[in-house]
Amino acid sequence: MFRCGIIPCLPVLFCLSVSAQNTTSNKSLVDSIVRLPVDSTLVWLQKNETTDLENFQQIGLNTLQRAKTNANPLQIARAHQTLANWYGYHGLFAQDSTLYHSEQTLAYYEKTGDQSAIAKASRTLAIDYLRTNSLKKSQDVLFKALAIY
């Protein structure tokens, strides 16, 4: 009788052990990435914005916070940009997350004075505004980008 009771539980126990290992490996992955310099973490974020659903948000928000601590507008803009791309790509979150990070991307690129980055961020923000049916905002930002090009 004891064997009959434990056999059906073995797959559940196996799944629990695998889940615990995944949680541990995810935590170690996150820990190893957030210890990297901000620029290196930004490279990881750009390479993984369409693939890593489990760890990206935590790493992205951590990187954004560290970039703000450094007070480096280019790093902050790039962190916001990768978060906006990730939110927009996966579509699991409200569009306002994408808009917020896209707006912040543009604001910080404007602080850098990089006209090419400003134009690209404006174009992306215009598309994000279109997705929320904010036609007037989209046109305003798009015309601003066209003036740069």
DSSP file (Angstrom, degrees, kcal/mol; ACC not computed):
  #  RESIDUE AA STRUCTURE BP1 BP2  ACC     N-H-->O    O-->H-N    N-H-->O    O-->H-N    TCO  KAPPA ALPHA  PHI   PSI    X-CA   Y-CA   Z-CA
    1    1 A M     >        0   0    0      0, 0.0     4,-1.4     0, 0.0     5,-0.1   0.000 360.0 360.0 360.0 -38.4    0.0    0.0    0.0
    2    2 A F  H  >  +     0   0    0      1,-0.2     4,-1.7     2,-0.2     3,-0.2   0.909 360.0  51.2 -61.9 -42.7    2.8    2.4    0.8
    3    3 A R  H  > S+     0   0    0      1,-0.2     4,-2.3     2,-0.2    -1,-0.2   0.898 106.2  54.3 -62.8 -40.6    4.4    1.9   -2.7
    4    4 A C  H  4 S+     0   0    0      1,-0.2    -1,-0.2     2,-0.2    -2,-0.2   0.838 110.2  48.2 -63.4 -30.9    1.1    2.6   -4.4
    5    5 A G  H  < S+     0   0    0     -4,-1.4     4,-0.4    -3,-0.2    -1,-0.2   0.823 114.6  43.0 -79.3 -31.0    0.8    5.9   -2.6
    6    6 A I  H >X S+     0   0    0     -4,-1.7     4,-1.0     2,-0.1     3,-0.7   0.828 100.5  68.1 -86.0 -32.2    4.4    7.1   -3.3
    7    7 A I  G >< S+     0   0    0     -4,-2.3     3,-1.1     1,-0.3    -1,-0.1   0.923 100.2  48.1 -57.3 -49.2    4.6    6.1   -7.0
    8    8 A P  G 34 S+     0   0    0      0, 0.0     4,-0.5     0, 0.0    -1,-0.3   0.774 109.7  56.0 -64.1 -21.1    2.1    8.7   -8.2
    9    9 A C  G <> S+     0   0    0     -3,-0.7     4,-2.7    -4,-0.4     5,-0.2   0.694  85.8  81.7 -82.3 -18.5    3.9   11.4   -6.1
   10   10 A L  H <X S+     0   0    0     -3,-1.1     4,-2.7    -4,-1.0     5,-0.2   0.903  90.1  49.3 -57.7 -46.1    7.3   10.8   -7.7
   11   11 A P  H  > S+     0   0    0      0, 0.0     4,-2.5     0, 0.0    -1,-0.2   0.898 112.4  49.4 -60.8 -36.8    6.6   13.0  -10.8
   12   12 A V  H  > S+     0   0    0     -4,-0.5     4,-2.4     2,-0.2    -2,-0.2   0.932 111.4  48.2 -65.7 -45.1    5.3   15.8   -8.6
   13   13 A L  H  X S+     0   0    0     -4,-2.7     4,-2.2     1,-0.2    -1,-0.2   0.898 111.5  50.9 -61.7 -40.3    8.4   15.5   -6.4
   14   14 A F  H  X S+     0   0    0     -4,-2.7     4,-2.5    -5,-0.2    -1,-0.2   0.930 110.1  49.2 -61.8 -45.9   10.6   15.5   -9.5
   15   15 A C  H  X S+     0   0    0     -4,-2.5     4,-2.7     1,-0.2    -2,-0.2   0.895 110.3  51.4 -61.9 -39.9    8.9   18.6  -10.8
   16   16 A L  H  X S+     0   0    0     -4,-2.4     4,-2.3     2,-0.2    -1,-0.2   0.901 110.6  47.9 -64.6 -40.0    9.3   20.4   -7.5
   17   17 A S  H  X S+     0   0    0     -4,-2.2     4,-2.0     2,-0.2    -2,-0.2   0.905 113.0  47.8 -68.3 -39.6   13.0   19.6   -7.4
   18   18 A V  H  X S+     0   0    0     -4,-2.5     4,-2.6     2,-0.2    -2,-0.2   0.911 111.3  51.6 -64.8 -41.7   13.4   20.9  -11.0
   19   19 A S  H  X S+     0   0    0     -4,-2.7     4,-2.4     1,-0.2    -2,-0.2   0.908 109.2  49.9 -61.6 -42.3   11.5   24.0  -10.2
   20   20 A A  H  X S+     0   0    0     -4,-2.3     4,-2.1     1,-0.2    -1,-0.2   0.893 111.0  49.5 -63.8 -39.3   13.7   24.7   -7.2
   21   21 A Q  H  X S+     0   0    0     -4,-2.0     4,-2.9     2,-0.2    -2,-0.2   0.903 110.1  50.6 -66.0 -40.8   16.8   24.2   -9.3
   22   22 A N  H  X S+     0   0    0     -4,-2.6     4,-2.9     2,-0.2     5,-0.2   0.907 109.6  50.6 -63.4 -40.9   15.4   26.6  -12.0
   23   23 A T  H  X S+     0   0    0     -4,-2.4     4,-2.3     2,-0.2    -1,-0.2   0.917 112.8  46.6 -62.1 -42.8   14.7   29.2   -9.3
   24   24 A T  H  X S+     0   0    0     -4,-2.1     4,-2.4     2,-0.2    -2,-0.2   0.920 114.0  46.8 -65.4 -44.1   18.2   28.9   -8.0
   25   25 A S  H  X S+     0   0    0     -4,-2.9     4,-2.2     2,-0.2    -2,-0.2   0.878 112.0  51.2 -68.0 -35.7   19.7   29.0  -11.4
   26   26 A N  H  X S+     0   0    0     -4,-2.9     4,-2.8     2,-0.2    -1,-0.2   0.920 110.6  49.2 -64.0 -42.9   17.6   32.1  -12.3
   27   27 A K  H  X S+     0   0    0     -4,-2.3     4,-2.9     1,-0.2    -2,-0.2   0.913 112.0  47.6 -63.3 -42.0   18.7   33.8   -9.2
   28   28 A S  H  X S+     0   0    0     -4,-2.4     4,-2.4     2,-0.2    -1,-0.2   0.874 111.6  51.3 -68.3 -34.8   22.3   33.1   -9.9
   29   29 A L  H  X S+     0   0    0     -4,-2.2     4,-2.2     2,-0.2    -2,-0.2   0.953 112.8  45.2 -63.0 -49.1   21.9   34.3  -13.5
   30   30 A V  H  X S+     0   0    0     -4,-2.8     4,-2.7     1,-0.2     5,-0.2   0.938 113.8  49.9 -59.9 -47.5   20.3   37.6  -12.3
   31   31 A D  H  X S+     0   0    0     -4,-2.9     4,-0.8     1,-0.2    -1,-0.2   0.897 111.3  48.7 -59.4 -41.3   23.0   38.0   -9.6
   32   32 A S  H  < S+     0   0    0     -4,-2.4     4,-0.3    -5,-0.2    -1,-0.2   0.872 114.3  45.5 -69.3 -35.0   25.8   37.4  -12.1
   33   33 A I  H >< S+     0   0    0     -4,-2.2     3,-1.5     1,-0.2    -2,-0.2   0.909 109.0  53.1 -75.5 -41.7   24.4   39.9  -14.6
   34   34 A V  H 3< S+     0   0    0     -4,-2.7    -1,-0.2     1,-0.3    -2,-0.2   0.640 102.1  61.9 -72.4 -10.3   23.5   42.7  -12.2
   35   35 A R  T 3< S+     0   0    0     -4,-0.8    -1,-0.3    -5,-0.2    -2,-0.2   0.622  86.9  94.6 -83.8 -13.9   27.1   42.6  -10.9
   36   36 A L  S <  S-     0   0    0     -3,-1.5     5,-0.0    -4,-0.3    -3,-0.0  -0.312  94.3 -86.1 -70.3 159.0   28.4   43.5  -14.4
   37   37 A P     >  -     0   0    0      0, 0.0     4,-2.4     0, 0.0     3,-0.4  -0.301  44.5-107.5 -59.1 154.2   29.2   47.2  -15.2
   38   38 A V  H  > S+     0   0    0      1,-0.2     4,-2.5     2,-0.2     5,-0.2   0.888 119.0  53.2 -55.4 -44.2   26.1   49.0  -16.5
   39   39 A D  H  > S+     0   0    0      1,-0.2     4,-1.6     2,-0.2    -1,-0.2   0.889 110.2  47.9 -61.4 -38.6   27.3   49.1  -20.1
   40   40 A S  H  > S+     0   0    0     -3,-0.4     4,-2.0     2,-0.2    -1,-0.2   0.892 111.2  50.4 -68.2 -39.4   27.8   45.3  -20.1
   41   41 A T  H  X S+     0   0    0     -4,-2.4     4,-2.6     1,-0.2    -2,-0.2   0.882 106.9  55.1 -65.5 -37.3   24.4   44.8  -18.6
   42   42 A L  H  X S+     0   0    0     -4,-2.5     4,-2.5    -5,-0.2    -1,-0.2   0.875 105.7  52.2 -62.9 -37.1   22.9   47.0  -21.3
   43   43 A V  H  X S+     0   0    0     -4,-1.6     4,-1.9     2,-0.2    -1,-0.2   0.928 109.9  48.6 -63.5 -44.3   24.5   44.8  -23.9
   44   44 A W  H  X S+     0   0    0     -4,-2.0     4,-1.4     1,-0.2    -2,-0.2   0.926 111.3  50.8 -60.2 -44.3   22.9   41.7  -22.3
   45   45 A L  H  X S+     0   0    0     -4,-2.6     4,-0.7     1,-0.2     3,-0.4   0.921 109.1  50.1 -60.6 -44.9   19.6   43.5  -22.2
   46   46 A Q  H  < S+     0   0    0     -4,-2.5     3,-0.4     1,-0.2    -1,-0.2   0.870 112.4  47.7 -63.4 -35.7   19.7   44.4  -25.9
   47   47 A K  H  < S+     0   0    0     -4,-1.9    -1,-0.2     1,-0.2    -2,-0.2   0.730 120.3  37.5 -75.8 -21.1   20.6   40.9  -26.8
   48   48 A N  H >X S+     0   0    0     -4,-1.4     4,-1.9    -3,-0.4     3,-1.0   0.264  78.1 107.7-116.3  11.0   17.8   39.4  -24.7
   49   49 A E  T 3< S+     0   0    0     -4,-0.7    41,-0.2    -3,-0.4    -1,-0.1   0.714  90.5  37.3 -68.0 -17.8   14.9   41.8  -25.0
   50   50 A T  T 34 S+     0   0    0     -3,-0.2    -1,-0.3    -4,-0.2    -2,-0.1   0.429 125.0  36.2-108.2   0.6   12.9   39.4  -27.2
   51   51 A T  T <4 S+     0   0    0     -3,-1.0     2,-1.1     1,-0.2    -2,-0.2   0.779  93.1  73.1-120.9 -41.1   13.8   36.1  -25.5
   52   52 A D     X  +     0   0    0     -4,-1.9     4,-0.7     1,-0.2     5,-0.2  -0.667  42.6 160.8 -92.5  97.5   14.2   36.3  -21.7
   53   53 A L  T  4 S+     0   0    0     -2,-1.1     4,-0.4     2,-0.1    -1,-0.2   0.809  71.4  50.4 -82.8 -31.2   10.7   36.6  -20.2
   54   54 A E  T  4 S+     0   0    0      1,-0.1     4,-0.3     2,-0.1    -1,-0.1   0.901 123.2  20.0 -77.0 -42.4   11.6   35.4  -16.7
   55   55 A N  T  > S+     0   0    0      2,-0.1     4,-2.3     1,-0.1     5,-0.3   0.630  99.1  86.4-106.3 -16.9   14.7   37.6  -15.8
   56   56 A F  H  X S+     0   0    0     -4,-0.7     4,-3.5     1,-0.2     5,-0.2   0.900  88.3  49.3 -60.0 -48.4   14.6   40.5  -18.1
   57   57 A Q  H  > S+     0   0    0     -4,-0.4     4,-2.8     1,-0.2     5,-0.3   0.927 113.3  46.4 -60.9 -46.0   12.3   42.8  -16.1
   58   58 A Q  H  > S+     0   0    0     -4,-0.3     4,-2.0     1,-0.2    -1,-0.2   0.929 117.5  43.1 -61.9 -45.4   14.2   42.4  -12.9
   59   59 A I  H  X S+     0   0    0     -4,-2.3     4,-2.5     2,-0.2    -2,-0.2   0.904 114.5  51.4 -67.2 -41.0   17.6   42.9  -14.6
   60   60 A G  H  X S+     0   0    0     -4,-3.5     4,-2.5    -5,-0.3    -2,-0.2   0.923 111.6  45.1 -62.8 -45.9   16.3   45.8  -16.7
   61   61 A L  H  X S+     0   0    0     -4,-2.8     4,-2.2    -5,-0.2    -1,-0.2   0.881 113.5  50.8 -67.6 -37.2   14.9   47.7  -13.7
   62   62 A N  H  X S+     0   0    0     -4,-2.0     4,-2.3    -5,-0.3    -2,-0.2   0.918 111.3  48.3 -63.2 -43.4   18.0   47.0  -11.7
   63   63 A T  H  X S+     0   0    0     -4,-2.5     4,-2.6     2,-0.2    -2,-0.2   0.903 109.8  52.2 -64.6 -41.5   20.1   48.4  -14.6
   64   64 A L  H  X S+     0   0    0     -4,-2.5     4,-2.3     1,-0.2    -1,-0.2   0.925 109.8  49.3 -59.8 -44.7   17.9   51.4  -14.9
   65   65 A Q  H  X S+     0   0    0     -4,-2.2     4,-2.0     1,-0.2    -2,-0.2   0.910 111.9  47.7 -62.7 -42.4   18.4   52.2  -11.2
   66   66 A R  H  X S+     0   0    0     -4,-2.3     4,-2.0     2,-0.2    -1,-0.2   0.883 110.3  52.5 -66.8 -37.3   22.2   51.8  -11.4
   67   67 A A  H  X>S+     0   0    0     -4,-2.6     5,-1.5     2,-0.2     4,-0.8   0.894 109.1  50.0 -64.4 -38.9   22.3   54.0  -14.5
   68   68 A K  H ><5S+     0   0    0     -4,-2.3     3,-0.5     1,-0.2    -2,-0.2   0.884 107.7  53.6 -65.9 -37.6   20.3   56.7  -12.6
   69   69 A T  H 3<5S+     0   0    0     -4,-2.0    -1,-0.2     1,-0.2    -2,-0.2   0.887 108.8  49.0 -62.5 -38.3   22.8   56.4   -9.7
   70   70 A N  H 3<5S-     0   0    0     -4,-2.0    -1,-0.2    -5,-0.1    -2,-0.2   0.660 102.9-139.3 -72.5 -16.0   25.6   57.0  -12.2
   71   71 A A  T <<5 +     0   0    0     -4,-0.8    -3,-0.2    -3,-0.5    -2,-0.1   0.865  49.3 149.8  56.5  39.3   23.6   60.0  -13.5
   72   72 A N     >< -     0   0    0     -5,-1.5     4,-2.5     1,-0.2     5,-0.2  -0.888  35.5-161.7-104.9 105.6   24.6   59.1  -17.0
   73   73 A P  H  > S+     0   0    0      0, 0.0     4,-2.6     0, 0.0     5,-0.2   0.824  89.4  53.6 -59.6 -32.9   21.8   60.2  -19.4
   74   74 A L  H  > S+     0   0    0      2,-0.2     4,-2.4     1,-0.2     5,-0.2   0.930 111.2  44.9 -67.8 -44.2   23.0   57.9  -22.2
   75   75 A Q  H  > S+     0   0    0      2,-0.2     4,-2.4    -3,-0.2    -1,-0.2   0.908 114.1  49.9 -64.0 -41.5   22.9   54.8  -20.0
   76   76 A I  H  X S+     0   0    0     -4,-2.5     4,-2.6    -9,-0.3     5,-0.2   0.927 111.0  49.2 -63.5 -44.5   19.5   55.8  -18.6
   77   77 A A  H  X S+     0   0    0     -4,-2.6     4,-2.6    -5,-0.2    -2,-0.2   0.925 112.2  47.8 -60.3 -45.3   18.2   56.3  -22.1
   78   78 A R  H  X S+     0   0    0     -4,-2.4     4,-2.3     2,-0.2    -1,-0.2   0.877 111.2  51.0 -65.8 -37.2   19.4   52.9  -23.2
   79   79 A A  H  X S+     0   0    0     -4,-2.4     4,-2.1     2,-0.2    -2,-0.2   0.936 112.8  45.6 -65.0 -45.7   18.0   51.2  -20.1
   80   80 A H  H  X S+     0   0    0     -4,-2.6     4,-2.8     1,-0.2    -2,-0.2   0.903 111.5  54.2 -61.5 -40.2   14.6   52.8  -20.8
   81   81 A Q  H  X S+     0   0    0     -4,-2.6     4,-2.5    -5,-0.2    -2,-0.2   0.918 108.8  46.4 -62.7 -44.7   14.8   51.9  -24.4
   82   82 A T  H  X S+     0   0    0     -4,-2.3     4,-2.4     2,-0.2    -1,-0.2   0.891 113.4  49.7 -67.3 -37.1   15.5   48.2  -23.8
   83   83 A L  H  X S+     0   0    0     -4,-2.1     4,-3.0     2,-0.2     5,-0.2   0.925 111.1  49.1 -65.8 -43.0   12.6   48.1  -21.2
   84   84 A A  H  X S+     0   0    0     -4,-2.8     4,-2.7     1,-0.2     5,-0.2   0.925 112.5  48.2 -60.9 -44.3   10.2   49.8  -23.7
   85   85 A N  H  X S+     0   0    0     -4,-2.5     4,-2.5    -5,-0.2    -1,-0.2   0.912 113.1  48.0 -62.1 -42.1   11.2   47.4  -26.4
   86   86 A W  H  X S+     0   0    0     -4,-2.4     4,-2.4     2,-0.2     5,-0.3   0.943 113.7  45.7 -65.6 -48.5   10.8   44.4  -24.0
   87   87 A Y  H  X S+     0   0    0     -4,-3.0     4,-1.8     1,-0.2     6,-0.4   0.930 116.7  46.1 -59.6 -45.3    7.3   45.6  -22.8
   88   88 A G  H  < S+     0   0    0     -4,-2.7    -2,-0.2    -5,-0.2    -1,-0.2   0.870 113.3  48.9 -66.5 -37.7    6.2   46.3  -26.3
   89   89 A Y  H  < S+     0   0    0     -4,-2.5    -2,-0.2    -5,-0.2    -1,-0.2   0.925 115.5  40.5 -70.2 -45.2    7.5   43.1  -27.8
   90   90 A H  H  < S-     0   0    0     -4,-2.4    -1,-0.2    -5,-0.2    -2,-0.2   0.785  83.9-156.8 -81.1 -26.1    6.0   40.7  -25.2
   91   91 A G     <  +     0   0    0     -4,-1.8    -3,-0.1    -5,-0.3    -4,-0.1   0.676  56.1 119.7  63.1  17.4    2.6   42.5  -24.9
   92   92 A L        +     0   0    0     -5,-0.3     2,-0.3     2,-0.1    -1,-0.1   0.611  65.6  58.5 -86.9 -12.2    2.0   41.0  -21.4
   93   93 A F  S    S-     0   0    0     -6,-0.4     5,-0.1     1,-0.1    -2,-0.0  -0.733  99.7 -82.3-117.2 162.5    1.9   44.4  -19.8
   94   94 A A    >>  -     0   0    0     -2,-0.3     3,-1.8     1,-0.1     4,-0.8  -0.281  40.4-116.3 -62.0 149.2   -0.3   47.4  -20.3
   95   95 A Q  H 3> S+     0   0    0      1,-0.3     4,-2.7     2,-0.2     5,-0.2   0.737 109.5  74.9 -59.8 -22.7    0.7   49.7  -23.1
   96   96 A D  H 3> S+     0   0    0      1,-0.2     4,-2.6     2,-0.2    -1,-0.3   0.811  90.3  56.3 -64.7 -26.9    1.4   52.5  -20.6
   97   97 A S  H <> S+     0   0    0     -3,-1.8     4,-2.1     2,-0.2    -1,-0.2   0.921 109.6  45.6 -66.1 -43.1    4.6   50.7  -19.5
   98   98 A T  H  X S+     0   0    0     -4,-0.8     4,-2.3     2,-0.2    -2,-0.2   0.937 114.6  47.9 -63.9 -46.7    5.8   50.8  -23.1
   99   99 A L  H  X S+     0   0    0     -4,-2.7     4,-3.0     2,-0.2     5,-0.3   0.927 109.8  52.5 -60.8 -46.1    4.8   54.5  -23.4
  100  100 A Y  H  X S+     0   0    0     -4,-2.6     4,-2.3     1,-0.2    -1,-0.2   0.947 113.6  42.2 -56.4 -50.8    6.4   55.5  -20.2
  101  101 A H  H  X S+     0   0    0     -4,-2.1     4,-2.2     1,-0.2    -1,-0.2   0.846 114.0  52.1 -69.7 -32.3    9.7   54.0  -21.0
  102  102 A S  H  X S+     0   0    0     -4,-2.3     4,-2.1     2,-0.2    -1,-0.2   0.910 110.7  48.1 -67.3 -41.3    9.6   55.3  -24.6
  103  103 A E  H  X S+     0   0    0     -4,-3.0     4,-2.4     1,-0.2    -2,-0.2   0.910 113.1  47.8 -63.8 -41.9    8.9   58.8  -23.4
  104  104 A Q  H  X S+     0   0    0     -4,-2.3     4,-2.5    -5,-0.3     5,-0.3   0.875 107.4  56.8 -66.7 -36.9   11.7   58.5  -20.9
  105  105 A T  H  X S+     0   0    0     -4,-2.2     4,-2.4     1,-0.2    -2,-0.2   0.951 110.2  44.3 -56.8 -50.0   14.0   57.2  -23.6
  106  106 A L  H  X S+     0   0    0     -4,-2.1     4,-2.3     1,-0.2    -2,-0.2   0.923 111.7  53.0 -61.7 -45.4   13.4   60.3  -25.7
  107  107 A A  H  X S+     0   0    0     -4,-2.4     4,-1.0     1,-0.2    -1,-0.2   0.901 113.2  42.9 -59.5 -41.8   13.8   62.7  -22.8
  108  108 A Y  H  X S+     0   0    0     -4,-2.5     4,-1.0     2,-0.2    -1,-0.2   0.852 111.1  53.6 -76.9 -33.3   17.2   61.2  -21.8
  109  109 A Y  H >X>S+     0   0    0     -4,-2.4     4,-1.3    -5,-0.3     5,-0.8   0.878 104.6  57.2 -65.5 -34.5   18.4   61.1  -25.4
  110  110 A E  H 3<5S+     0   0    0     -4,-2.3    -1,-0.2     1,-0.2    -2,-0.2   0.861 102.2  55.4 -61.9 -34.0   17.5   64.8  -25.7
  111  111 A K  H 3<5S+     0   0    0     -4,-1.0    -1,-0.2     1,-0.2    -2,-0.2   0.783 106.4  51.1 -68.5 -26.0   19.8   65.4  -22.7
  112  112 A T  H <<5S-     0   0    0     -4,-1.0    -1,-0.2    -3,-0.5    -2,-0.2   0.758 100.4-136.4 -81.3 -24.2   22.7   63.7  -24.6
  113  113 A G  T  <5 +     0   0    0     -4,-1.3     2,-1.1     1,-0.2    -3,-0.1   0.535  49.9 150.4  79.7   5.9   22.2   65.9  -27.7
  114  114 A D     >< -     0   0    0     -5,-0.8     4,-2.4     1,-0.2    -1,-0.2  -0.613  28.7-167.3 -75.4 100.3   22.6   62.8  -30.0
  115  115 A Q  H  > S+     0   0    0     -2,-1.1     4,-2.5     1,-0.2    -1,-0.2   0.858  83.2  51.6 -62.2 -38.5   20.4   63.9  -32.9
  116  116 A S  H  > S+     0   0    0      2,-0.2     4,-2.3     1,-0.2    -1,-0.2   0.929 112.4  45.5 -64.4 -44.8   20.3   60.4  -34.5
  117  117 A A  H  > S+     0   0    0      2,-0.2     4,-2.6     1,-0.2    -2,-0.2   0.875 112.2  52.5 -66.2 -37.1   19.2   58.8  -31.3
  118  118 A I  H  X S+     0   0    0     -4,-2.4     4,-2.4    -9,-0.2    -2,-0.2   0.927 110.3  47.9 -63.4 -44.9   16.6   61.5  -30.7
  119  119 A A  H  X S+     0   0    0     -4,-2.5     4,-2.4     2,-0.2    -2,-0.2   0.921 114.0  46.2 -63.1 -44.5   15.1   61.0  -34.2
  120  120 A K  H  X S+     0   0    0     -4,-2.3     4,-2.3     2,-0.2    -2,-0.2   0.910 113.6  48.3 -65.6 -42.0   15.0   57.2  -33.7
  121  121 A A  H  X S+     0   0    0     -4,-2.6     4,-2.5     2,-0.2    -1,-0.2   0.877 111.4  51.4 -65.7 -36.7   13.5   57.4  -30.3
  122  122 A S  H  X S+     0   0    0     -4,-2.4     4,-2.4    -5,-0.2    -2,-0.2   0.917 109.4  49.7 -64.9 -43.6   10.9   59.9  -31.6
  123  123 A R  H  X S+     0   0    0     -4,-2.4     4,-1.8     2,-0.2    -2,-0.2   0.926 112.7  46.8 -60.6 -45.5   10.0   57.6  -34.4
  124  124 A T  H  X S+     0   0    0     -4,-2.3     4,-2.2     1,-0.2    -2,-0.2   0.911 111.9  50.4 -64.2 -42.7    9.5   54.7  -32.0
  125  125 A L  H  X S+     0   0    0     -4,-2.5     4,-2.6     1,-0.2    -1,-0.2   0.882 106.4  55.9 -63.8 -38.0    7.5   56.8  -29.6
  126  126 A A  H  X S+     0   0    0     -4,-2.4     4,-2.0     1,-0.2    -1,-0.2   0.905 108.6  47.6 -60.0 -41.3    5.3   58.0  -32.5
  127  127 A I  H  X S+     0   0    0     -4,-1.8     4,-1.8     2,-0.2    -2,-0.2   0.906 110.5  51.7 -66.0 -41.6    4.5   54.3  -33.3
  128  128 A D  H  X S+     0   0    0     -4,-2.2     4,-0.7     1,-0.2    -2,-0.2   0.894 108.9  50.9 -62.8 -39.2    3.8   53.6  -29.6
  129  129 A Y  H ><>S+     0   0    0     -4,-2.6     5,-2.6     1,-0.2     3,-1.0   0.899 106.6  54.8 -64.3 -39.5    1.4   56.6  -29.5
  130  130 A L  H ><5S+     0   0    0     -4,-2.0     3,-1.8     1,-0.3    -1,-0.2   0.886 101.1  59.1 -59.8 -38.1   -0.4   55.2  -32.6
  131  131 A R  H 3<5S+     0   0    0     -4,-1.8    -1,-0.3     1,-0.3    -2,-0.2   0.731 108.7  44.8 -64.5 -21.2   -0.9   51.9  -30.8
  132  132 A T  T <<5S-     0   0    0     -3,-1.0    -1,-0.3    -4,-0.7    -2,-0.2   0.223 118.2-111.8-105.3  13.4   -2.8   53.7  -28.1
  133  133 A N  T < 5S+     0   0    0     -3,-1.8     2,-1.0     1,-0.2    -3,-0.2   0.799  71.2 141.5  61.9  31.4   -4.8   55.8  -30.7
  134  134 A S     >< +     0   0    0     -5,-2.6     4,-2.4     1,-0.2    -1,-0.2  -0.630  17.2 164.4 -99.4  72.5   -3.1   59.0  -29.6
  135  135 A L  H  >  +     0   0    0     -2,-1.0     4,-2.7     1,-0.2     5,-0.2   0.885  68.8  51.3 -61.6 -44.0   -2.9   60.4  -33.2
  136  136 A K  H  > S+     0   0    0      1,-0.2     4,-2.4     2,-0.2    -1,-0.2   0.935 112.7  45.5 -61.7 -47.4   -2.1   64.0  -32.3
  137  137 A K  H  > S+     0   0    0      1,-0.2     4,-2.3     2,-0.2     5,-0.2   0.909 112.6  52.5 -61.7 -41.1    0.8   63.0  -30.0
  138  138 A S  H  X S+     0   0    0     -4,-2.4     4,-2.5     1,-0.2    -2,-0.2   0.926 110.2  47.1 -60.9 -46.1    2.0   60.6  -32.6
  139  139 A Q  H  X S+     0   0    0     -4,-2.7     4,-2.8     2,-0.2     5,-0.3   0.919 110.8  51.9 -62.6 -44.2    2.0   63.3  -35.3
  140  140 A D  H  X S+     0   0    0     -4,-2.4     4,-1.5     1,-0.2    -1,-0.2   0.929 114.3  42.0 -59.4 -46.3    3.8   65.9  -33.1
  141  141 A V  H  X S+     0   0    0     -4,-2.3     4,-1.9     2,-0.2    -1,-0.2   0.893 114.4  51.6 -69.4 -39.1    6.6   63.5  -32.2
  142  142 A L  H  X S+     0   0    0     -4,-2.5     4,-2.6    -5,-0.2    -2,-0.2   0.908 108.6  50.0 -66.0 -41.7    6.9   62.2  -35.8
  143  143 A F  H  X S+     0   0    0     -4,-2.8     4,-1.9     1,-0.2    -1,-0.2   0.855 108.2  54.6 -64.8 -33.4    7.2   65.7  -37.2
  144  144 A K  H  X S+     0   0    0     -4,-1.5     4,-0.9    -5,-0.3    -1,-0.2   0.906 109.9  46.7 -63.6 -41.5    9.9   66.4  -34.6
  145  145 A A  H >X S+     0   0    0     -4,-1.9     4,-2.0     1,-0.2     3,-0.6   0.907 109.7  53.4 -66.4 -42.1   11.8   63.4  -35.9
  146  146 A L  H 3< S+     0   0    0     -4,-2.6    -1,-0.2     1,-0.2    -2,-0.2   0.858 102.5  58.3 -62.7 -34.9   11.3   64.3  -39.5
  147  147 A A  H 3< S+     0   0    0     -4,-1.9    -1,-0.2     1,-0.2    -2,-0.2   0.831 107.3  48.2 -63.8 -30.7   12.8   67.8  -38.8
  148  148 A I  H <<        0   0    0     -4,-0.9    -2,-0.2    -3,-0.6    -1,-0.2   0.901 360.0 360.0 -75.1 -41.7   15.9   66.1  -37.6
  149  149 A Y     <        0   0    0     -4,-2.0    -1,-0.2   -30,-0.1    -2,-0.2   0.511 360.0 360.0 -68.8 360.0   16.2   63.8  -40.6
